[in-house]
């Protein structure tokens, strides 16, 4: 038996890593997940509000999608799919976007990929050269990590609580002059906010105006990567729009990322789609042939059938939105009750996605053990250890420590309604214990 030590190759790797590998860091959210796992191993019940995922016990995939998936496996749909994706799924996505967003894209503008990440990474890699600038609002999901993996420059622009942390053209446009890519996400991770129709339209108009200017002076275009993976999850009073719906002239510059991960509780099935200008999509398909970022064929077959099952889709969406909204409202109302009782907390009314923005204004407070909460990480750690209340700070989403102002993301995908209700008294007791 040849036993390989755990530190095998460590010194060699340090000298051999690429610049990208050396600069890249792992997810800070996974660090929090490990802390929660340790608490649970000790028998402590934790409200795990950290993961942007769904517990199958709370939010299983649609039953119709499950049946279609089993049927596809029984039909031996287990070999490689076409590099652009199953034609039936591409057609179903085309029909889905026509029905939900009134956008009729050519089939050449639709590629099937393995979830949301390949769409985002491909867009970065194919449209932005190393050293060029990517612009996005903060908080936002994962853009500062794509900076490292694609070796680009990034500029995150702080958004405001008054706008539910949604971006505006007035905030971003002054920074876009030398940018190659603008990244927006609605409904948004982490805030749970939904961009208003008027602002989405303004972004579409801005894209057209800025690219007209660039064409005249011979500059590279500005593209928009529009992540709408939560597009099916909006609540009454809020509607999701694409800039292309409202300003069709901006279509040459917009790449949509979407899929089944969030709207169908199917994160582990890894099926997404990228929709945009065919010239860009063809390059995404070519890149996929080299990295193999395809969705599994049985999942593609099942998704095509489910998207075309309008009765099942309508029934699923009505029930799913109702349950997500109930959980988010329970958390929001619990935090607002604490606020009404005089505690230094706040939250933003849920608009979409599976997230609630929660503010804990506890800086400078002292714990029962005598530790001063000097920063937002101290607050997060205290709430986890003393209230079994697991949150993710906005710093994990690109917000600078000095701008974080005590804001955290709470995800309801992996907790029950009962766990949410049980967590609020623990938060109350933990805050009241501070001095």
Phi, psi and omega in degrees: 000124177263113182265124180263123181291156184292337179264017181301125175079003184298314182293320178298317182296319180301325179275343187253348182300146171290167178299321179298312181297323181291327183272338184288140177234157178283174182290130176291337179292326179294329176298316179294321179300321178295323178294320179294320178299320180295320178295317180293327176297336177270006177085013181269130177281125184239135170278098184275096181256024188264325192270136175275053187224177180238131170283124180302335178289334180260318184226078178288163176295158177304138182299322179296321178294320178300316180296317179297324180293315178297320178298318182296323178291318178298330179275009177064034175275064188237010177263184180300140170276167172301152185298329178274350184110159176303131182301323180296325178286320177299319177294321179294322177295318177304312180294321180297317180289328175295318183286324187263334185227006177056037177240123182252092180272146174294154182299332179292347179263015183231124177233140178263132182226174186271073178094194184279325187300317180301326177296317182291310181298317181299319180296315176303309188292328187267340185246348184234120176282154176308133180093344177279165191261136171245132184246137178202159174280158170233145005288148173204157189274121161073358183297323181291341175278325175294334173307315184284317184290333181252358176058043178251168171271147178229154175222111178263128182254123183293129176265179189242148175302322183299337178258017185055034181058031175266144181286156172230156177298322180299325179286317190268326187303321180297344182256002190267355189304317183252016180274152176255337184215134173248132182241122178232154183217121178209136345308151197259141165255117024253352194284333187082007180276161179237129180294130178295151181306315184298323181286323176300318179297319180297323177295320177298316179295320178298319179301316181296313182296315182294321181284331172297317178298315183295323180296321182296325184258006175077027179267158175297151182287162171258119178262158173243121170267113187249101183274109181239040182296338178259019189301331180278353185251077172235153185254163182310133182098350181230137182229137178272136177229153167258147175303329182292328175301320190264332179224082184304335182294344181271000183305324180297346187246003188246130175243121180265137172246129184206178179164190186265353189304310187263315183294337182238017180055034189242045183301321183280352180275345171055066177223120178219178177215147175248130183230127181183201179300131182307326180297324178284316183298324179298325178288324176298317179298317179297317178298321180298331179292340181265331182252352176066034182275052180265147170288143179304140185301316179298328178291320178297315180299315181295319181295320178301316181292322181290318180300331182268357178268082189299322180296314179294321180298314182295315179299316180298310186296320180299312181291317184296311180299321180299316183288320178297315181297321179300317180292316179296319179296323179298317178292315180300313181295324177297315179293320180293329176294319177297320179296317179296333178277003174099004179280149183279066181227164177200167175203159180257134181308131181300136178242326182185183182062206183236026188236151173234133174274123182238135177250130175238101184270077188241010181300136179088350177287157181245133182283165176303334179275001177091010181268130178277131178281092189273342181208178185292330177292323176299317179297314180302314182295319180296315182295327178288312186285325186257343179238000184050045186237101188265113180239166175244123180291151178298343176298334177289351182241031171091359181278132178292148183307317183290343180258355190291321173056033174077019183266142183221156174263133172242123179254133184259008186291339186241015180233152177273165176299322179296320179294325177296311180299321182290336184283332186297314177300327178293321176298316179302310182295321181294320180289320180294337180283348180282154177230000000 
